Amino acid sequence: MIKVYVPSKQPLKEVYAKSKHLAIVAHADDIEMLALRPITQRSQGFFGIVMGDNKGRPLKPEYKKVSLSKVQNIRESEQEKVARLAKYRGVAFLRLKSKDIKNVRKKEQVVKAIYELIKDMPLKEVYTHSLFDNHPTHVAVAEITIAALKKLPLAKRPKAVYGMEVWGSLEWLPDRYKVAFDVSGSVAFIKKLLSFYKSQSYKGHRYDEALLARLKANAMFGKTHNFSTKKALIYGLDLLPLLKKGSPGCKKYIEGIIEEFLKEKKNNLSFNKN
């Protein structure tokens, strides 16, 4: 059963009517990993959808004997605390198993569930996972997101859709497919948000530290021979072409990007170009 958390306690109809910025992700804490721009800009119309059931057991020893249902409650509670702090319109938890998210036979059922949640939202932009993500569940979420958005009438489709980096970075993308978001002024706020996910941080396994390091590295190594004044950048893949009439489909889209990347790298060779 879908659970929708609304910090303001407003009726869902009002919440959906004011949700202009949307993130659709696999797990609790993925929202704050990838939708940094609207969150840090304190966009008043931000809504998040978490597809997974969040029953992946944390690494901390104290969770070894905790039931999976309790783990789910803990992780959803962490997400809800962040939603309150960052003033989200709401967060929906679909509570699906990863195997069901990736199951082609259940795809249409999941797409319909997402469509029902978003159909009355006046969407301006949508953030989800990258099609090049190394986590198969993340990629399935991106594919489902695209399919759900394509069910919307053309006039109601968002003007921007981004597949953001989480498991695997996107600095390598050819420039015409890559979108960079400057979050230099919000590093402290990002750190604060991620600190709420205590169940996910253990000793050397720190998502918060890893994300902040990536943002800094992206800013530093973004352009060769240029001095960067930016302190934190996150990259996304432009997914909007997949919503247009006659779009190539996800497989052909990533094939075209890889071909262009390969061509760029071959052209960069000084020797042995053939």
TORKOL-4160 file (C-alpha; in steps of 0.2 Angstrom, whole numbers, padded with zeros to 4 digits, m for minus):
274
<pt num="1" X="0000" Y="0000" Z="0000"/>
<pt num="2" X="0006" Y="0017" Z="m0005"/>
<pt num="3" X="0010" Y="0029" Z="0010"/>
<pt num="4" X="0010" Y="0048" Z="0007"/>
<pt num="5" X="0018" Y="0059" Z="0020"/>
<pt num="6" X="0013" Y="0077" Z="0020"/>
<pt num="7" X="0023" Y="0088" Z="0033"/>
<pt num="8" X="0010" Y="0102" Z="0031"/>
<pt num="9" X="m0005" Y="0090" Z="0034"/>
<pt num="10" X="m0014" Y="0098" Z="0019"/>
<pt num="11" X="m0026" Y="0088" Z="0009"/>
<pt num="12" X="m0017" Y="0078" Z="m0005"/>
<pt num="13" X="m0027" Y="0087" Z="m0019"/>
<pt num="14" X="m0019" Y="0103" Z="m0013"/>
<pt num="15" X="m0002" Y="0096" Z="m0011"/>
<pt num="16" X="m0002" Y="0088" Z="m0029"/>
<pt num="17" X="m0008" Y="0105" Z="m0036"/>
<pt num="18" X="0007" Y="0114" Z="m0029"/>
<pt num="19" X="0020" Y="0101" Z="m0033"/>
<pt num="20" X="0031" Y="0108" Z="m0048"/>
<pt num="21" X="0047" Y="0100" Z="m0044"/>
<pt num="22" X="0048" Y="0081" Z="m0043"/>
<pt num="23" X="0061" Y="0068" Z="m0038"/>
<pt num="24" X="0057" Y="0049" Z="m0042"/>
<pt num="25" X="0070" Y="0038" Z="m0034"/>
<pt num="26" X="0073" Y="0020" Z="m0028"/>
<pt num="27" X="0077" Y="0022" Z="m0010"/>
<pt num="28" X="0075" Y="0034" Z="0005"/>
<pt num="29" X="0090" Y="0046" Z="0005"/>
<pt num="30" X="0092" Y="0045" Z="m0015"/>
<pt num="31" X="0081" Y="0061" Z="m0016"/>
<pt num="32" X="0094" Y="0071" Z="m0006"/>
<pt num="33" X="0108" Y="0063" Z="m0017"/>
<pt num="34" X="0102" Y="0068" Z="m0033"/>
<pt num="35" X="0088" Y="0082" Z="m0032"/>
<pt num="36" X="0100" Y="0095" Z="m0024"/>
<pt num="37" X="0096" Y="0110" Z="m0034"/>
<pt num="38" X="0077" Y="0111" Z="m0030"/>
<pt num="39" X="0080" Y="0106" Z="m0012"/>
<pt num="40" X="0094" Y="0118" Z="m0009"/>
<pt num="41" X="0084" Y="0132" Z="m0017"/>
<pt num="42" X="0070" Y="0128" Z="m0005"/>
<pt num="43" X="0058" Y="0126" Z="m0019"/>
<pt num="44" X="0041" Y="0127" Z="m0011"/>
<pt num="45" X="0033" Y="0115" Z="m0023"/>
<pt num="46" X="0045" Y="0100" Z="m0021"/>
<pt num="47" X="0038" Y="0082" Z="m0020"/>
<pt num="48" X="0047" Y="0066" Z="m0019"/>
<pt num="49" X="0043" Y="0048" Z="m0023"/>
<pt num="50" X="0052" Y="0033" Z="m0016"/>
<pt num="51" X="0048" Y="0017" Z="m0026"/>
<pt num="52" X="0058" Y="0004" Z="m0015"/>
<pt num="53" X="0053" Y="m0004" Z="0001"/>
<pt num="54" X="0068" Y="0002" Z="0010"/>
<pt num="55" X="0071" Y="m0015" Z="0018"/>
<pt num="56" X="0089" Y="m0016" Z="0014"/>
<pt num="57" X="0098" Y="m0019" Z="0031"/>
<pt num="58" X="0110" Y="m0006" Z="0036"/>
<pt num="59" X="0128" Y="m0010" Z="0040"/>
<pt num="60" X="0128" Y="m0005" Z="0058"/>
<pt num="61" X="0129" Y="m0020" Z="0070"/>
<pt num="62" X="0114" Y="m0014" Z="0080"/>
<pt num="63" X="0103" Y="m0017" Z="0066"/>
<pt num="64" X="0107" Y="m0035" Z="0064"/>
<pt num="65" X="0093" Y="m0041" Z="0075"/>
<pt num="66" X="0081" Y="m0028" Z="0069"/>
<pt num="67" X="0066" Y="m0035" Z="0059"/>
<pt num="68" X="0065" Y="m0029" Z="0041"/>
<pt num="69" X="0048" Y="m0020" Z="0044"/>
<pt num="70" X="0057" Y="m0010" Z="0058"/>
<pt num="71" X="0071" Y="m0006" Z="0046"/>
<pt num="72" X="0058" Y="0001" Z="0034"/>
<pt num="73" X="0050" Y="0011" Z="0047"/>
<pt num="74" X="0067" Y="0018" Z="0053"/>
<pt num="75" X="0072" Y="0023" Z="0035"/>
<pt num="76" X="0055" Y="0031" Z="0031"/>
<pt num="77" X="0056" Y="0041" Z="0047"/>
<pt num="78" X="0073" Y="0047" Z="0042"/>
<pt num="79" X="0066" Y="0053" Z="0025"/>
<pt num="80" X="0051" Y="0061" Z="0034"/>
<pt num="81" X="0062" Y="0071" Z="0045"/>
<pt num="82" X="0072" Y="0078" Z="0030"/>
<pt num="83" X="0055" Y="0082" Z="0022"/>
<pt num="84" X="0050" Y="0092" Z="0037"/>
<pt num="85" X="0067" Y="0102" Z="0038"/>
<pt num="86" X="0068" Y="0105" Z="0019"/>
<pt num="87" X="0049" Y="0109" Z="0018"/>
<pt num="88" X="0044" Y="0097" Z="0005"/>
<pt num="89" X="0026" Y="0097" Z="m0001"/>
<pt num="90" X="0026" Y="0078" Z="0002"/>
<pt num="91" X="0034" Y="0061" Z="0000"/>
<pt num="92" X="0026" Y="0045" Z="m0007"/>
<pt num="93" X="0032" Y="0028" Z="m0002"/>
<pt num="94" X="0027" Y="0015" Z="m0015"/>
<pt num="95" X="0036" Y="0001" Z="m0004"/>
<pt num="96" X="0040" Y="m0010" Z="m0019"/>
<pt num="97" X="0053" Y="m0024" Z="m0018"/>
<pt num="98" X="0068" Y="m0021" Z="m0030"/>
<pt num="99" X="0064" Y="m0037" Z="m0039"/>
<pt num="100" X="0047" Y="m0030" Z="m0043"/>
<pt num="101" X="0053" Y="m0014" Z="m0049"/>
<pt num="102" X="0065" Y="m0023" Z="m0061"/>
<pt num="103" X="0051" Y="m0036" Z="m0067"/>
<pt num="104" X="0046" Y="m0032" Z="m0085"/>
<pt num="105" X="0029" Y="m0041" Z="m0081"/>
<pt num="106" X="0025" Y="m0028" Z="m0068"/>
<pt num="107" X="0032" Y="m0013" Z="m0076"/>
<pt num="108" X="0015" Y="m0007" Z="m0083"/>
<pt num="109" X="0007" Y="m0009" Z="m0065"/>
<pt num="110" X="0021" Y="0002" Z="m0058"/>
<pt num="111" X="0021" Y="0015" Z="m0072"/>
<pt num="112" X="0002" Y="0017" Z="m0068"/>
<pt num="113" X="0005" Y="0019" Z="m0050"/>
<pt num="114" X="0017" Y="0033" Z="m0053"/>
<pt num="115" X="0006" Y="0041" Z="m0066"/>
<pt num="116" X="m0009" Y="0041" Z="m0054"/>
<pt num="117" X="0003" Y="0051" Z="m0041"/>
<pt num="118" X="0009" Y="0064" Z="m0054"/>
<pt num="119" X="m0005" Y="0066" Z="m0066"/>
<pt num="120" X="m0012" Y="0082" Z="m0057"/>
<pt num="121" X="0005" Y="0090" Z="m0053"/>
<pt num="122" X="0009" Y="0105" Z="m0063"/>
<pt num="123" X="0027" Y="0099" Z="m0066"/>
<pt num="124" X="0041" Y="0110" Z="m0072"/>
<pt num="125" X="0055" Y="0098" Z="m0069"/>
<pt num="126" X="0059" Y="0080" Z="m0064"/>
<pt num="127" X="0074" Y="0072" Z="m0056"/>
<pt num="128" X="0077" Y="0053" Z="m0057"/>
<pt num="129" X="0092" Y="0041" Z="m0058"/>
<pt num="130" X="0104" Y="0041" Z="m0073"/>
<pt num="131" X="0102" Y="0028" Z="m0086"/>
<pt num="132" X="0121" Y="0025" Z="m0084"/>
<pt num="133" X="0119" Y="0021" Z="m0065"/>
<pt num="134" X="0128" Y="0006" Z="m0059"/>
<pt num="135" X="0113" Y="0000" Z="m0048"/>
<pt num="136" X="0101" Y="m0010" Z="m0059"/>
<pt num="137" X="0086" Y="m0004" Z="m0048"/>
<pt num="138" X="0091" Y="0014" Z="m0050"/>
<pt num="139" X="0091" Y="0011" Z="m0069"/>
<pt num="140" X="0074" Y="0003" Z="m0069"/>
<pt num="141" X="0067" Y="0017" Z="m0059"/>
<pt num="142" X="0073" Y="0029" Z="m0072"/>
<pt num="143" X="0065" Y="0019" Z="m0086"/>
<pt num="144" X="0048" Y="0018" Z="m0076"/>
<pt num="145" X="0049" Y="0037" Z="m0073"/>
<pt num="146" X="0051" Y="0041" Z="m0092"/>
<pt num="147" X="0037" Y="0029" Z="m0096"/>
<pt num="148" X="0025" Y="0037" Z="m0083"/>
<pt num="149" X="0029" Y="0055" Z="m0089"/>
<pt num="150" X="0026" Y="0049" Z="m0107"/>
<pt num="151" X="0008" Y="0045" Z="m0102"/>
<pt num="152" X="0005" Y="0063" Z="m0098"/>
<pt num="153" X="m0003" Y="0074" Z="m0111"/>
<pt num="154" X="0010" Y="0084" Z="m0121"/>
<pt num="155" X="0005" Y="0100" Z="m0113"/>
<pt num="156" X="0007" Y="0093" Z="m0095"/>
<pt num="157" X="0024" Y="0086" Z="m0097"/>
<pt num="158" X="0038" Y="0094" Z="m0088"/>
<pt num="159" X="0050" Y="0106" Z="m0097"/>
<pt num="160" X="0065" Y="0097" Z="m0090"/>
<pt num="161" X="0070" Y="0079" Z="m0085"/>
<pt num="162" X="0086" Y="0075" Z="m0078"/>
<pt num="163" X="0095" Y="0058" Z="m0074"/>
<pt num="164" X="0107" Y="0062" Z="m0060"/>
<pt num="165" X="0123" Y="0053" Z="m0054"/>
<pt num="166" X="0122" Y="0042" Z="m0039"/>
<pt num="167" X="0131" Y="0025" Z="m0041"/>
<pt num="168" X="0143" Y="0031" Z="m0055"/>
<pt num="169" X="0148" Y="0048" Z="m0059"/>
<pt num="170" X="0143" Y="0058" Z="m0075"/>
<pt num="171" X="0158" Y="0070" Z="m0078"/>
<pt num="172" X="0162" Y="0059" Z="m0094"/>
<pt num="173" X="0146" Y="0063" Z="m0103"/>
<pt num="174" X="0148" Y="0073" Z="m0120"/>
<pt num="175" X="0143" Y="0091" Z="m0116"/>
<pt num="176" X="0127" Y="0092" Z="m0126"/>
<pt num="177" X="0120" Y="0078" Z="m0115"/>
<pt num="178" X="0127" Y="0084" Z="m0098"/>
<pt num="179" X="0119" Y="0097" Z="m0086"/>
<pt num="180" X="0129" Y="0104" Z="m0072"/>
<pt num="181" X="0120" Y="0111" Z="m0056"/>
<pt num="182" X="0130" Y="0123" Z="m0045"/>
<pt num="183" X="0126" Y="0120" Z="m0027"/>
<pt num="184" X="0142" Y="0129" Z="m0020"/>
<pt num="185" X="0132" Y="0140" Z="m0008"/>
<pt num="186" X="0123" Y="0125" Z="0000"/>
<pt num="187" X="0136" Y="0113" Z="0005"/>
<pt num="188" X="0132" Y="0115" Z="0024"/>
<pt num="189" X="0114" Y="0113" Z="0021"/>
<pt num="190" X="0117" Y="0097" Z="0011"/>
<pt num="191" X="0128" Y="0090" Z="0024"/>
<pt num="192" X="0114" Y="0094" Z="0037"/>
<pt num="193" X="0101" Y="0085" Z="0027"/>
<pt num="194" X="0112" Y="0069" Z="0024"/>
<pt num="195" X="0116" Y="0068" Z="0043"/>
<pt num="196" X="0098" Y="0063" Z="0046"/>
<pt num="197" X="0101" Y="0046" Z="0038"/>
<pt num="198" X="0110" Y="0039" Z="0053"/>
<pt num="199" X="0105" Y="0021" Z="0048"/>
<pt num="200" X="0115" Y="0023" Z="0032"/>
<pt num="201" X="0131" Y="0029" Z="0039"/>
<pt num="202" X="0144" Y="0017" Z="0047"/>
<pt num="203" X="0163" Y="0019" Z="0049"/>
<pt num="204" X="0171" Y="0020" Z="0032"/>
<pt num="205" X="0154" Y="0018" Z="0023"/>
<pt num="206" X="0148" Y="0036" Z="0023"/>
<pt num="207" X="0137" Y="0041" Z="0009"/>
<pt num="208" X="0137" Y="0059" Z="0015"/>
<pt num="209" X="0156" Y="0061" Z="0014"/>
<pt num="210" X="0156" Y="0052" Z="m0003"/>
<pt num="211" X="0143" Y="0064" Z="m0010"/>
<pt num="212" X="0152" Y="0080" Z="m0004"/>
<pt num="213" X="0168" Y="0074" Z="m0010"/>
<pt num="214" X="0161" Y="0071" Z="m0027"/>
<pt num="215" X="0153" Y="0088" Z="m0028"/>
<pt num="216" X="0170" Y="0096" Z="m0024"/>
<pt num="217" X="0179" Y="0085" Z="m0037"/>
<pt num="218" X="0166" Y="0089" Z="m0050"/>
<pt num="219" X="0169" Y="0108" Z="m0047"/>
<pt num="220" X="0188" Y="0106" Z="m0047"/>
<pt num="221" X="0190" Y="0094" Z="m0062"/>
<pt num="222" X="0176" Y="0100" Z="m0073"/>
<pt num="223" X="0185" Y="0109" Z="m0086"/>
<pt num="224" X="0204" Y="0108" Z="m0090"/>
<pt num="225" X="0215" Y="0123" Z="m0091"/>
<pt num="226" X="0201" Y="0134" Z="m0082"/>
<pt num="227" X="0202" Y="0140" Z="m0064"/>
<pt num="228" X="0185" Y="0135" Z="m0056"/>
<pt num="229" X="0177" Y="0147" Z="m0044"/>
<pt num="230" X="0163" Y="0135" Z="m0040"/>
<pt num="231" X="0165" Y="0124" Z="m0025"/>
<pt num="232" X="0151" Y="0110" Z="m0028"/>
<pt num="233" X="0144" Y="0104" Z="m0044"/>
<pt num="234" X="0132" Y="0089" Z="m0047"/>
<pt num="235" X="0130" Y="0082" Z="m0065"/>
<pt num="236" X="0114" Y="0076" Z="m0073"/>
<pt num="237" X="0110" Y="0067" Z="m0090"/>
<pt num="238" X="0097" Y="0076" Z="m0100"/>
<pt num="239" X="0082" Y="0064" Z="m0102"/>
<pt num="240" X="0070" Y="0076" Z="m0110"/>
<pt num="241" X="0073" Y="0070" Z="m0128"/>
<pt num="242" X="0065" Y="0054" Z="m0122"/>
<pt num="243" X="0048" Y="0062" Z="m0119"/>
<pt num="244" X="0047" Y="0070" Z="m0137"/>
<pt num="245" X="0037" Y="0063" Z="m0151"/>
<pt num="246" X="0048" Y="0050" Z="m0161"/>
<pt num="247" X="0060" Y="0048" Z="m0146"/>
<pt num="248" X="0073" Y="0035" Z="m0149"/>
<pt num="249" X="0069" Y="0025" Z="m0133"/>
<pt num="250" X="0081" Y="0022" Z="m0119"/>
<pt num="251" X="0092" Y="0009" Z="m0127"/>
<pt num="252" X="0096" Y="0019" Z="m0143"/>
<pt num="253" X="0098" Y="0035" Z="m0133"/>
<pt num="254" X="0112" Y="0028" Z="m0122"/>
<pt num="255" X="0120" Y="0019" Z="m0137"/>
<pt num="256" X="0120" Y="0036" Z="m0146"/>
<pt num="257" X="0128" Y="0044" Z="m0131"/>
<pt num="258" X="0142" Y="0031" Z="m0130"/>
<pt num="259" X="0146" Y="0032" Z="m0148"/>
<pt num="260" X="0148" Y="0051" Z="m0147"/>
<pt num="261" X="0159" Y="0048" Z="m0131"/>
<pt num="262" X="0170" Y="0036" Z="m0140"/>
<pt num="263" X="0172" Y="0048" Z="m0155"/>
<pt num="264" X="0177" Y="0062" Z="m0143"/>
<pt num="265" X="0190" Y="0051" Z="m0135"/>
<pt num="266" X="0197" Y="0045" Z="m0151"/>
<pt num="267" X="0199" Y="0063" Z="m0157"/>
<pt num="268" X="0208" Y="0067" Z="m0141"/>
<pt num="269" X="0222" Y="0055" Z="m0146"/>
<pt num="270" X="0238" Y="0062" Z="m0152"/>
<pt num="271" X="0244" Y="0046" Z="m0159"/>
<pt num="272" X="0237" Y="0030" Z="m0165"/>
<pt num="273" X="0221" Y="0037" Z="m0170"/>
<pt num="274" X="0217" Y="0023" Z="m0182"/>
